[in-house]
């Protein structure tokens, strides 16, 4: 796609754009996964390396080589867990979760209940959602993608109201090449009081 790989954008330009832009990426990915789950498809390889940006800066999910038909709710929740890793990548310059660990060591950490932390730059409601719900050890306690979409849609709306001048950041960064004309912004803490993960998402 014209905008290129999300992983490249995150490694070279994510520090130049706002939390609003990064949260929009999360929403775009959630919408894509929600659609796949609605039509009974499990992605099975959700990661920044499998996402692309179009010319408008909208994130599109690709990399369907491992995808298959899913028949049970619990199966689709593995995508939800992997989606949490994607959020960590988005807010941490595309650093891979459990970077530097072997597969066995990462599994040991997960089974020991050591939850990944979302980068401190992420909006607080999103961090709480990921760490408390999306990374829930048992799949039945993870929210379905349609509820995550609703939550992120509300969060993005709140961030847009607090930061009305940040539309079009990604397009500007892509056109600029290095994104030097962009500056990261600090959203007001008032936004965090408007979106409550516990209230927005149903509890199982």
Rosetta constraint file for C-alpha pairs under 8 A:
AtomPair CA 1 CA 5 HARMONIC 7.79 0.50
AtomPair CA 1 CA 52 HARMONIC 6.47 0.50
AtomPair CA 1 CA 53 HARMONIC 6.43 0.50
AtomPair CA 1 CA 54 HARMONIC 5.42 0.50
AtomPair CA 1 CA 55 HARMONIC 7.37 0.50
AtomPair CA 2 CA 53 HARMONIC 7.15 0.50
AtomPair CA 2 CA 54 HARMONIC 5.47 0.50
AtomPair CA 2 CA 55 HARMONIC 5.20 0.50
AtomPair CA 3 CA 52 HARMONIC 7.03 0.50
AtomPair CA 3 CA 53 HARMONIC 4.59 0.50
AtomPair CA 3 CA 54 HARMONIC 4.63 0.50
AtomPair CA 3 CA 55 HARMONIC 4.87 0.50
AtomPair CA 3 CA 56 HARMONIC 7.50 0.50
AtomPair CA 3 CA 57 HARMONIC 6.50 0.50
AtomPair CA 3 CA 174 HARMONIC 6.59 0.50
AtomPair CA 4 CA 8 HARMONIC 7.38 0.50
AtomPair CA 4 CA 9 HARMONIC 7.53 0.50
AtomPair CA 4 CA 52 HARMONIC 5.67 0.50
AtomPair CA 4 CA 53 HARMONIC 5.50 0.50
AtomPair CA 4 CA 54 HARMONIC 7.11 0.50
AtomPair CA 5 CA 9 HARMONIC 6.50 0.50
AtomPair CA 5 CA 49 HARMONIC 6.96 0.50
AtomPair CA 5 CA 50 HARMONIC 7.83 0.50
AtomPair CA 5 CA 51 HARMONIC 6.22 0.50
AtomPair CA 5 CA 52 HARMONIC 4.47 0.50
AtomPair CA 5 CA 53 HARMONIC 6.19 0.50
AtomPair CA 6 CA 10 HARMONIC 6.11 0.50
AtomPair CA 6 CA 48 HARMONIC 5.86 0.50
AtomPair CA 6 CA 49 HARMONIC 6.75 0.50
AtomPair CA 6 CA 50 HARMONIC 7.92 0.50
AtomPair CA 6 CA 51 HARMONIC 5.49 0.50
AtomPair CA 6 CA 52 HARMONIC 5.07 0.50
AtomPair CA 6 CA 53 HARMONIC 6.01 0.50
AtomPair CA 6 CA 59 HARMONIC 7.48 0.50
AtomPair CA 7 CA 11 HARMONIC 6.22 0.50
AtomPair CA 7 CA 48 HARMONIC 5.24 0.50
AtomPair CA 7 CA 49 HARMONIC 5.38 0.50
AtomPair CA 7 CA 51 HARMONIC 7.51 0.50
AtomPair CA 7 CA 94 HARMONIC 5.88 0.50
AtomPair CA 8 CA 12 HARMONIC 6.18 0.50
AtomPair CA 9 CA 13 HARMONIC 5.34 0.50
AtomPair CA 9 CA 14 HARMONIC 6.53 0.50
AtomPair CA 10 CA 14 HARMONIC 4.65 0.50
AtomPair CA 10 CA 15 HARMONIC 7.98 0.50
AtomPair CA 10 CA 90 HARMONIC 6.60 0.50
AtomPair CA 10 CA 93 HARMONIC 4.90 0.50
AtomPair CA 10 CA 94 HARMONIC 5.53 0.50
AtomPair CA 11 CA 93 HARMONIC 4.95 0.50
AtomPair CA 11 CA 94 HARMONIC 5.84 0.50
AtomPair CA 12 CA 93 HARMONIC 7.83 0.50
AtomPair CA 12 CA 178 HARMONIC 7.47 0.50
AtomPair CA 13 CA 17 HARMONIC 6.98 0.50
AtomPair CA 13 CA 173 HARMONIC 7.37 0.50
AtomPair CA 13 CA 178 HARMONIC 6.89 0.50
AtomPair CA 13 CA 179 HARMONIC 6.19 0.50
AtomPair CA 14 CA 18 HARMONIC 7.98 0.50
AtomPair CA 14 CA 22 HARMONIC 7.72 0.50
AtomPair CA 14 CA 91 HARMONIC 7.90 0.50
AtomPair CA 14 CA 93 HARMONIC 6.16 0.50
AtomPair CA 15 CA 93 HARMONIC 7.60 0.50
AtomPair CA 15 CA 183 HARMONIC 7.90 0.50
AtomPair CA 15 CA 184 HARMONIC 6.48 0.50
AtomPair CA 16 CA 179 HARMONIC 6.36 0.50
AtomPair CA 16 CA 180 HARMONIC 7.04 0.50
AtomPair CA 16 CA 182 HARMONIC 5.20 0.50
AtomPair CA 16 CA 183 HARMONIC 5.07 0.50
AtomPair CA 16 CA 184 HARMONIC 5.28 0.50
AtomPair CA 17 CA 21 HARMONIC 6.45 0.50
AtomPair CA 17 CA 22 HARMONIC 7.58 0.50
AtomPair CA 17 CA 169 HARMONIC 6.63 0.50
AtomPair CA 17 CA 170 HARMONIC 7.53 0.50
AtomPair CA 17 CA 182 HARMONIC 6.13 0.50
AtomPair CA 17 CA 183 HARMONIC 6.03 0.50
AtomPair CA 17 CA 184 HARMONIC 4.89 0.50
AtomPair CA 17 CA 185 HARMONIC 7.46 0.50
AtomPair CA 18 CA 22 HARMONIC 6.66 0.50
AtomPair CA 18 CA 166 HARMONIC 7.54 0.50
AtomPair CA 18 CA 183 HARMONIC 7.33 0.50
AtomPair CA 18 CA 184 HARMONIC 4.63 0.50
AtomPair CA 18 CA 185 HARMONIC 5.15 0.50
AtomPair CA 18 CA 186 HARMONIC 7.52 0.50
AtomPair CA 19 CA 23 HARMONIC 5.96 0.50
AtomPair CA 19 CA 121 HARMONIC 7.22 0.50
AtomPair CA 19 CA 122 HARMONIC 6.58 0.50
AtomPair CA 19 CA 123 HARMONIC 7.16 0.50
AtomPair CA 19 CA 184 HARMONIC 7.52 0.50
AtomPair CA 19 CA 185 HARMONIC 7.11 0.50
AtomPair CA 19 CA 186 HARMONIC 7.63 0.50
AtomPair CA 19 CA 187 HARMONIC 7.56 0.50
AtomPair CA 20 CA 24 HARMONIC 6.18 0.50
AtomPair CA 20 CA 156 HARMONIC 6.66 0.50
AtomPair CA 20 CA 159 HARMONIC 6.04 0.50
AtomPair CA 20 CA 160 HARMONIC 7.12 0.50
AtomPair CA 20 CA 166 HARMONIC 7.64 0.50
AtomPair CA 21 CA 25 HARMONIC 6.52 0.50
AtomPair CA 21 CA 166 HARMONIC 7.85 0.50
AtomPair CA 21 CA 169 HARMONIC 7.08 0.50
AtomPair CA 21 CA 170 HARMONIC 7.28 0.50
AtomPair CA 22 CA 26 HARMONIC 6.60 0.50
AtomPair CA 22 CA 90 HARMONIC 6.48 0.50
AtomPair CA 22 CA 91 HARMONIC 6.91 0.50
AtomPair CA 23 CA 27 HARMONIC 6.34 0.50
AtomPair CA 23 CA 122 HARMONIC 7.97 0.50
AtomPair CA 23 CA 152 HARMONIC 7.64 0.50
AtomPair CA 23 CA 156 HARMONIC 6.72 0.50
AtomPair CA 24 CA 28 HARMONIC 6.11 0.50
AtomPair CA 24 CA 156 HARMONIC 6.58 0.50
AtomPair CA 25 CA 29 HARMONIC 6.25 0.50
AtomPair CA 25 CA 58 HARMONIC 7.11 0.50
AtomPair CA 25 CA 59 HARMONIC 5.78 0.50
AtomPair CA 25 CA 90 HARMONIC 7.74 0.50
AtomPair CA 26 CA 30 HARMONIC 6.15 0.50
AtomPair CA 26 CA 87 HARMONIC 6.29 0.50
AtomPair CA 26 CA 90 HARMONIC 7.65 0.50
AtomPair CA 26 CA 152 HARMONIC 7.67 0.50
AtomPair CA 27 CA 31 HARMONIC 6.18 0.50
AtomPair CA 27 CA 149 HARMONIC 6.24 0.50
AtomPair CA 27 CA 152 HARMONIC 5.68 0.50
AtomPair CA 27 CA 153 HARMONIC 6.73 0.50
AtomPair CA 28 CA 32 HARMONIC 6.36 0.50
AtomPair CA 28 CA 58 HARMONIC 6.80 0.50
AtomPair CA 28 CA 59 HARMONIC 5.52 0.50
AtomPair CA 28 CA 60 HARMONIC 7.06 0.50
AtomPair CA 29 CA 33 HARMONIC 6.25 0.50
AtomPair CA 29 CA 59 HARMONIC 6.43 0.50
AtomPair CA 29 CA 60 HARMONIC 6.77 0.50
AtomPair CA 29 CA 61 HARMONIC 6.49 0.50
AtomPair CA 30 CA 34 HARMONIC 5.95 0.50
AtomPair CA 30 CA 83 HARMONIC 7.80 0.50
AtomPair CA 30 CA 145 HARMONIC 6.28 0.50
AtomPair CA 30 CA 146 HARMONIC 7.86 0.50
AtomPair CA 30 CA 148 HARMONIC 6.84 0.50
AtomPair CA 30 CA 149 HARMONIC 5.68 0.50
AtomPair CA 31 CA 35 HARMONIC 6.24 0.50
AtomPair CA 31 CA 145 HARMONIC 7.66 0.50
AtomPair CA 31 CA 146 HARMONIC 7.66 0.50
AtomPair CA 31 CA 149 HARMONIC 6.06 0.50
AtomPair CA 32 CA 36 HARMONIC 6.43 0.50
AtomPair CA 32 CA 60 HARMONIC 7.09 0.50
AtomPair CA 32 CA 61 HARMONIC 6.37 0.50
AtomPair CA 33 CA 37 HARMONIC 6.17 0.50
AtomPair CA 33 CA 43 HARMONIC 7.60 0.50
AtomPair CA 33 CA 61 HARMONIC 7.91 0.50
AtomPair CA 33 CA 79 HARMONIC 7.93 0.50
AtomPair CA 33 CA 145 HARMONIC 6.79 0.50
AtomPair CA 34 CA 38 HARMONIC 6.11 0.50
AtomPair CA 34 CA 145 HARMONIC 5.01 0.50
AtomPair CA 34 CA 146 HARMONIC 5.62 0.50
AtomPair CA 34 CA 149 HARMONIC 7.62 0.50
AtomPair CA 35 CA 39 HARMONIC 6.47 0.50
AtomPair CA 36 CA 40 HARMONIC 6.28 0.50
AtomPair CA 36 CA 41 HARMONIC 5.00 0.50
AtomPair CA 36 CA 42 HARMONIC 6.73 0.50
AtomPair CA 36 CA 43 HARMONIC 7.44 0.50
AtomPair CA 37 CA 41 HARMONIC 5.22 0.50
AtomPair CA 37 CA 42 HARMONIC 6.33 0.50
AtomPair CA 37 CA 70 HARMONIC 7.82 0.50
AtomPair CA 37 CA 76 HARMONIC 6.82 0.50
AtomPair CA 37 CA 145 HARMONIC 7.86 0.50
AtomPair CA 40 CA 69 HARMONIC 5.57 0.50
AtomPair CA 40 CA 70 HARMONIC 5.26 0.50
AtomPair CA 40 CA 71 HARMONIC 6.74 0.50
AtomPair CA 41 CA 67 HARMONIC 6.75 0.50
AtomPair CA 41 CA 68 HARMONIC 5.65 0.50
AtomPair CA 41 CA 69 HARMONIC 4.53 0.50
AtomPair CA 41 CA 70 HARMONIC 5.41 0.50
AtomPair CA 42 CA 67 HARMONIC 5.49 0.50
AtomPair CA 42 CA 68 HARMONIC 5.39 0.50
AtomPair CA 42 CA 69 HARMONIC 5.92 0.50
AtomPair CA 42 CA 70 HARMONIC 5.48 0.50
AtomPair CA 42 CA 75 HARMONIC 7.68 0.50
AtomPair CA 42 CA 76 HARMONIC 5.92 0.50
AtomPair CA 42 CA 79 HARMONIC 6.91 0.50
AtomPair CA 43 CA 64 HARMONIC 6.31 0.50
AtomPair CA 43 CA 66 HARMONIC 6.66 0.50
AtomPair CA 43 CA 67 HARMONIC 4.41 0.50
AtomPair CA 43 CA 68 HARMONIC 6.81 0.50
AtomPair CA 43 CA 79 HARMONIC 6.61 0.50
AtomPair CA 44 CA 66 HARMONIC 5.86 0.50
AtomPair CA 44 CA 67 HARMONIC 5.65 0.50
AtomPair CA 44 CA 68 HARMONIC 7.87 0.50
AtomPair CA 44 CA 78 HARMONIC 7.44 0.50
AtomPair CA 44 CA 79 HARMONIC 6.05 0.50
AtomPair CA 45 CA 50 HARMONIC 7.66 0.50
AtomPair CA 45 CA 63 HARMONIC 7.23 0.50
AtomPair CA 45 CA 64 HARMONIC 7.57 0.50
AtomPair CA 45 CA 66 HARMONIC 6.59 0.50
AtomPair CA 45 CA 67 HARMONIC 7.60 0.50
AtomPair CA 45 CA 79 HARMONIC 7.72 0.50
AtomPair CA 45 CA 82 HARMONIC 7.52 0.50
AtomPair CA 46 CA 50 HARMONIC 6.80 0.50
AtomPair CA 46 CA 79 HARMONIC 6.70 0.50
AtomPair CA 46 CA 82 HARMONIC 5.67 0.50
AtomPair CA 46 CA 83 HARMONIC 6.01 0.50
AtomPair CA 46 CA 86 HARMONIC 6.81 0.50
AtomPair CA 47 CA 51 HARMONIC 6.99 0.50
AtomPair CA 47 CA 82 HARMONIC 7.28 0.50
AtomPair CA 47 CA 83 HARMONIC 7.31 0.50
AtomPair CA 47 CA 85 HARMONIC 7.24 0.50
AtomPair CA 47 CA 86 HARMONIC 5.20 0.50
AtomPair CA 47 CA 89 HARMONIC 7.96 0.50
AtomPair CA 48 CA 86 HARMONIC 6.01 0.50
AtomPair CA 48 CA 89 HARMONIC 6.80 0.50
AtomPair CA 48 CA 90 HARMONIC 7.45 0.50
AtomPair CA 48 CA 94 HARMONIC 6.99 0.50
AtomPair CA 50 CA 61 HARMONIC 6.26 0.50
AtomPair CA 50 CA 62 HARMONIC 5.15 0.50
AtomPair CA 50 CA 63 HARMONIC 4.88 0.50
AtomPair CA 51 CA 59 HARMONIC 6.57 0.50
AtomPair CA 51 CA 60 HARMONIC 5.60 0.50
AtomPair CA 51 CA 61 HARMONIC 4.58 0.50
AtomPair CA 51 CA 62 HARMONIC 5.52 0.50
AtomPair CA 51 CA 63 HARMONIC 7.49 0.50
AtomPair CA 52 CA 59 HARMONIC 5.69 0.50
AtomPair CA 52 CA 60 HARMONIC 5.20 0.50
AtomPair CA 52 CA 61 HARMONIC 6.46 0.50
AtomPair CA 52 CA 62 HARMONIC 7.15 0.50
AtomPair CA 53 CA 57 HARMONIC 5.26 0.50
AtomPair CA 53 CA 58 HARMONIC 5.36 0.50
AtomPair CA 53 CA 59 HARMONIC 4.62 0.50
AtomPair CA 53 CA 60 HARMONIC 6.04 0.50
AtomPair CA 54 CA 58 HARMONIC 5.47 0.50
AtomPair CA 54 CA 59 HARMONIC 6.67 0.50
AtomPair CA 54 CA 60 HARMONIC 7.29 0.50
AtomPair CA 55 CA 171 HARMONIC 6.85 0.50
AtomPair CA 56 CA 168 HARMONIC 7.86 0.50
AtomPair CA 56 CA 170 HARMONIC 7.26 0.50
AtomPair CA 56 CA 171 HARMONIC 5.62 0.50
AtomPair CA 57 CA 168 HARMONIC 7.95 0.50
AtomPair CA 57 CA 170 HARMONIC 5.13 0.50
AtomPair CA 57 CA 171 HARMONIC 5.66 0.50
AtomPair CA 70 CA 75 HARMONIC 6.54 0.50
AtomPair CA 70 CA 76 HARMONIC 6.72 0.50
AtomPair CA 71 CA 75 HARMONIC 7.39 0.50
AtomPair CA 72 CA 76 HARMONIC 6.89 0.50
AtomPair CA 73 CA 77 HARMONIC 6.63 0.50
AtomPair CA 74 CA 78 HARMONIC 7.34 0.50
AtomPair CA 74 CA 139 HARMONIC 5.86 0.50
AtomPair CA 74 CA 140 HARMONIC 6.36 0.50
AtomPair CA 75 CA 79 HARMONIC 7.86 0.50
AtomPair CA 76 CA 80 HARMONIC 6.92 0.50
AtomPair CA 77 CA 81 HARMONIC 6.38 0.50
AtomPair CA 77 CA 139 HARMONIC 5.66 0.50
AtomPair CA 77 CA 140 HARMONIC 7.59 0.50
AtomPair CA 77 CA 142 HARMONIC 6.60 0.50
AtomPair CA 77 CA 143 HARMONIC 7.88 0.50
AtomPair CA 77 CA 144 HARMONIC 6.99 0.50
AtomPair CA 78 CA 82 HARMONIC 6.34 0.50
AtomPair CA 78 CA 139 HARMONIC 7.20 0.50
AtomPair CA 79 CA 83 HARMONIC 5.95 0.50
AtomPair CA 80 CA 84 HARMONIC 6.51 0.50
AtomPair CA 80 CA 134 HARMONIC 6.36 0.50
AtomPair CA 80 CA 142 HARMONIC 7.13 0.50
AtomPair CA 80 CA 143 HARMONIC 7.65 0.50
AtomPair CA 80 CA 144 HARMONIC 7.18 0.50
AtomPair CA 80 CA 145 HARMONIC 6.83 0.50
AtomPair CA 81 CA 85 HARMONIC 6.91 0.50
AtomPair CA 81 CA 134 HARMONIC 5.70 0.50
AtomPair CA 81 CA 135 HARMONIC 5.71 0.50
AtomPair CA 81 CA 142 HARMONIC 7.71 0.50
AtomPair CA 82 CA 86 HARMONIC 6.49 0.50
AtomPair CA 83 CA 87 HARMONIC 6.39 0.50
AtomPair CA 84 CA 88 HARMONIC 6.45 0.50
AtomPair CA 84 CA 130 HARMONIC 5.93 0.50
AtomPair CA 84 CA 134 HARMONIC 6.05 0.50
AtomPair CA 84 CA 135 HARMONIC 6.72 0.50
AtomPair CA 85 CA 89 HARMONIC 6.31 0.50
AtomPair CA 85 CA 96 HARMONIC 7.91 0.50
AtomPair CA 85 CA 97 HARMONIC 6.27 0.50
AtomPair CA 86 CA 90 HARMONIC 6.17 0.50
AtomPair CA 87 CA 91 HARMONIC 6.37 0.50
AtomPair CA 87 CA 118 HARMONIC 7.46 0.50
AtomPair CA 88 CA 92 HARMONIC 5.98 0.50
AtomPair CA 88 CA 94 HARMONIC 7.77 0.50
AtomPair CA 88 CA 95 HARMONIC 7.85 0.50
AtomPair CA 88 CA 96 HARMONIC 7.97 0.50
AtomPair CA 88 CA 97 HARMONIC 7.13 0.50
AtomPair CA 88 CA 117 HARMONIC 7.62 0.50
AtomPair CA 88 CA 118 HARMONIC 5.16 0.50
AtomPair CA 88 CA 119 HARMONIC 6.55 0.50
AtomPair CA 89 CA 93 HARMONIC 6.21 0.50
AtomPair CA 89 CA 94 HARMONIC 4.18 0.50
AtomPair CA 89 CA 95 HARMONIC 5.41 0.50
AtomPair CA 89 CA 96 HARMONIC 6.07 0.50
AtomPair CA 89 CA 97 HARMONIC 7.18 0.50
AtomPair CA 90 CA 94 HARMONIC 5.74 0.50
AtomPair CA 91 CA 118 HARMONIC 7.17 0.50
AtomPair CA 91 CA 119 HARMONIC 5.67 0.50
AtomPair CA 91 CA 121 HARMONIC 6.76 0.50
AtomPair CA 91 CA 122 HARMONIC 6.18 0.50
AtomPair CA 92 CA 118 HARMONIC 7.90 0.50
AtomPair CA 92 CA 119 HARMONIC 5.80 0.50
AtomPair CA 95 CA 99 HARMONIC 7.13 0.50
AtomPair CA 97 CA 116 HARMONIC 7.56 0.50
AtomPair CA 98 CA 106 HARMONIC 6.15 0.50
AtomPair CA 101 CA 105 HARMONIC 5.83 0.50
AtomPair CA 101 CA 106 HARMONIC 5.99 0.50
AtomPair CA 102 CA 106 HARMONIC 6.20 0.50
AtomPair CA 103 CA 107 HARMONIC 6.15 0.50
AtomPair CA 104 CA 108 HARMONIC 6.20 0.50
AtomPair CA 105 CA 109 HARMONIC 6.27 0.50
AtomPair CA 106 CA 110 HARMONIC 6.28 0.50
AtomPair CA 107 CA 111 HARMONIC 6.12 0.50
AtomPair CA 108 CA 112 HARMONIC 6.09 0.50
AtomPair CA 109 CA 113 HARMONIC 6.54 0.50
AtomPair CA 109 CA 114 HARMONIC 5.45 0.50
AtomPair CA 110 CA 114 HARMONIC 5.58 0.50
AtomPair CA 110 CA 115 HARMONIC 6.80 0.50
AtomPair CA 113 CA 137 HARMONIC 7.47 0.50
AtomPair CA 115 CA 131 HARMONIC 6.72 0.50
AtomPair CA 115 CA 135 HARMONIC 6.95 0.50
AtomPair CA 116 CA 131 HARMONIC 7.10 0.50
AtomPair CA 117 CA 127 HARMONIC 7.75 0.50
AtomPair CA 117 CA 131 HARMONIC 6.64 0.50
AtomPair CA 118 CA 122 HARMONIC 6.79 0.50
AtomPair CA 118 CA 127 HARMONIC 5.75 0.50
AtomPair CA 118 CA 130 HARMONIC 7.50 0.50
AtomPair CA 118 CA 131 HARMONIC 7.42 0.50
AtomPair CA 122 CA 126 HARMONIC 6.74 0.50
AtomPair CA 122 CA 127 HARMONIC 6.24 0.50
AtomPair CA 123 CA 127 HARMONIC 6.34 0.50
AtomPair CA 123 CA 192 HARMONIC 7.19 0.50
AtomPair CA 124 CA 128 HARMONIC 6.19 0.50
AtomPair CA 124 CA 192 HARMONIC 6.30 0.50
AtomPair CA 125 CA 129 HARMONIC 6.20 0.50
AtomPair CA 125 CA 192 HARMONIC 6.06 0.50
AtomPair CA 125 CA 195 HARMONIC 6.43 0.50
AtomPair CA 125 CA 196 HARMONIC 6.31 0.50
AtomPair CA 125 CA 197 HARMONIC 6.18 0.50
AtomPair CA 126 CA 130 HARMONIC 6.20 0.50
AtomPair CA 126 CA 152 HARMONIC 7.89 0.50
AtomPair CA 126 CA 197 HARMONIC 7.66 0.50
AtomPair CA 127 CA 131 HARMONIC 6.11 0.50
AtomPair CA 128 CA 132 HARMONIC 5.70 0.50
AtomPair CA 128 CA 133 HARMONIC 7.74 0.50
AtomPair CA 128 CA 197 HARMONIC 7.10 0.50
AtomPair CA 129 CA 133 HARMONIC 5.35 0.50
AtomPair CA 129 CA 134 HARMONIC 6.39 0.50
AtomPair CA 129 CA 197 HARMONIC 5.69 0.50
AtomPair CA 130 CA 134 HARMONIC 4.65 0.50
AtomPair CA 130 CA 135 HARMONIC 5.94 0.50
AtomPair CA 131 CA 135 HARMONIC 5.50 0.50
AtomPair CA 131 CA 136 HARMONIC 7.54 0.50
AtomPair CA 132 CA 136 HARMONIC 6.28 0.50
AtomPair CA 133 CA 141 HARMONIC 6.65 0.50
AtomPair CA 133 CA 142 HARMONIC 5.28 0.50
AtomPair CA 133 CA 143 HARMONIC 6.67 0.50
AtomPair CA 134 CA 142 HARMONIC 5.01 0.50
AtomPair CA 134 CA 143 HARMONIC 6.52 0.50
AtomPair CA 135 CA 142 HARMONIC 7.04 0.50
AtomPair CA 136 CA 141 HARMONIC 5.98 0.50
AtomPair CA 136 CA 142 HARMONIC 5.76 0.50
AtomPair CA 137 CA 141 HARMONIC 7.79 0.50
AtomPair CA 138 CA 142 HARMONIC 7.38 0.50
AtomPair CA 140 CA 204 HARMONIC 7.14 0.50
AtomPair CA 141 CA 203 HARMONIC 7.59 0.50
AtomPair CA 141 CA 204 HARMONIC 5.77 0.50
AtomPair CA 143 CA 147 HARMONIC 6.40 0.50
AtomPair CA 143 CA 148 HARMONIC 6.72 0.50
AtomPair CA 143 CA 201 HARMONIC 7.09 0.50
AtomPair CA 143 CA 202 HARMONIC 7.55 0.50
AtomPair CA 144 CA 148 HARMONIC 6.59 0.50
AtomPair CA 145 CA 149 HARMONIC 6.12 0.50
AtomPair CA 146 CA 150 HARMONIC 6.42 0.50
AtomPair CA 147 CA 151 HARMONIC 6.21 0.50
AtomPair CA 147 CA 200 HARMONIC 7.92 0.50
AtomPair CA 147 CA 201 HARMONIC 6.06 0.50
AtomPair CA 147 CA 202 HARMONIC 7.91 0.50
AtomPair CA 148 CA 152 HARMONIC 6.09 0.50
AtomPair CA 148 CA 201 HARMONIC 7.49 0.50
AtomPair CA 149 CA 153 HARMONIC 5.92 0.50
AtomPair CA 150 CA 154 HARMONIC 6.33 0.50
AtomPair CA 150 CA 200 HARMONIC 7.88 0.50
AtomPair CA 151 CA 155 HARMONIC 6.29 0.50
AtomPair CA 151 CA 195 HARMONIC 7.76 0.50
AtomPair CA 151 CA 197 HARMONIC 7.19 0.50
AtomPair CA 151 CA 200 HARMONIC 6.10 0.50
AtomPair CA 151 CA 201 HARMONIC 7.11 0.50
AtomPair CA 152 CA 156 HARMONIC 5.95 0.50
AtomPair CA 153 CA 157 HARMONIC 6.22 0.50
AtomPair CA 154 CA 158 HARMONIC 6.32 0.50
AtomPair CA 154 CA 195 HARMONIC 7.02 0.50
AtomPair CA 155 CA 159 HARMONIC 6.25 0.50
AtomPair CA 155 CA 195 HARMONIC 6.15 0.50
AtomPair CA 156 CA 160 HARMONIC 6.02 0.50
AtomPair CA 157 CA 161 HARMONIC 6.26 0.50
AtomPair CA 158 CA 162 HARMONIC 6.36 0.50
AtomPair CA 158 CA 191 HARMONIC 5.94 0.50
AtomPair CA 158 CA 194 HARMONIC 7.19 0.50
AtomPair CA 158 CA 195 HARMONIC 7.95 0.50
AtomPair CA 159 CA 163 HARMONIC 5.97 0.50
AtomPair CA 159 CA 187 HARMONIC 7.07 0.50
AtomPair CA 159 CA 191 HARMONIC 6.45 0.50
AtomPair CA 160 CA 164 HARMONIC 5.32 0.50
AtomPair CA 160 CA 166 HARMONIC 7.63 0.50
AtomPair CA 162 CA 187 HARMONIC 6.84 0.50
AtomPair CA 162 CA 188 HARMONIC 7.00 0.50
AtomPair CA 162 CA 191 HARMONIC 7.09 0.50
AtomPair CA 163 CA 187 HARMONIC 7.05 0.50
AtomPair CA 168 CA 172 HARMONIC 6.28 0.50
AtomPair CA 169 CA 173 HARMONIC 6.17 0.50
AtomPair CA 169 CA 182 HARMONIC 7.43 0.50
AtomPair CA 170 CA 174 HARMONIC 6.09 0.50
AtomPair CA 171 CA 175 HARMONIC 6.12 0.50
AtomPair CA 172 CA 176 HARMONIC 5.96 0.50
AtomPair CA 172 CA 179 HARMONIC 7.17 0.50
AtomPair CA 173 CA 177 HARMONIC 6.15 0.50
AtomPair CA 173 CA 178 HARMONIC 6.65 0.50
AtomPair CA 173 CA 179 HARMONIC 4.27 0.50
AtomPair CA 173 CA 180 HARMONIC 7.76 0.50
AtomPair CA 173 CA 181 HARMONIC 7.67 0.50
AtomPair CA 173 CA 182 HARMONIC 7.16 0.50
AtomPair CA 174 CA 178 HARMONIC 7.63 0.50
AtomPair CA 174 CA 179 HARMONIC 7.04 0.50
AtomPair CA 175 CA 179 HARMONIC 7.97 0.50
AtomPair CA 176 CA 180 HARMONIC 7.32 0.50
AtomPair CA 176 CA 181 HARMONIC 7.50 0.50
AtomPair CA 187 CA 191 HARMONIC 7.34 0.50
AtomPair CA 188 CA 192 HARMONIC 7.94 0.50
AtomPair CA 189 CA 193 HARMONIC 7.25 0.50
AtomPair CA 190 CA 194 HARMONIC 7.13 0.50
AtomPair CA 191 CA 195 HARMONIC 7.27 0.50
AtomPair CA 192 CA 196 HARMONIC 7.69 0.50
AtomPair CA 195 CA 200 HARMONIC 7.40 0.50
AtomPair CA 196 CA 200 HARMONIC 6.05 0.50
AtomPair CA 197 CA 201 HARMONIC 5.93 0.50
AtomPair CA 198 CA 202 HARMONIC 7.36 0.50
AtomPair CA 198 CA 203 HARMONIC 7.47 0.50
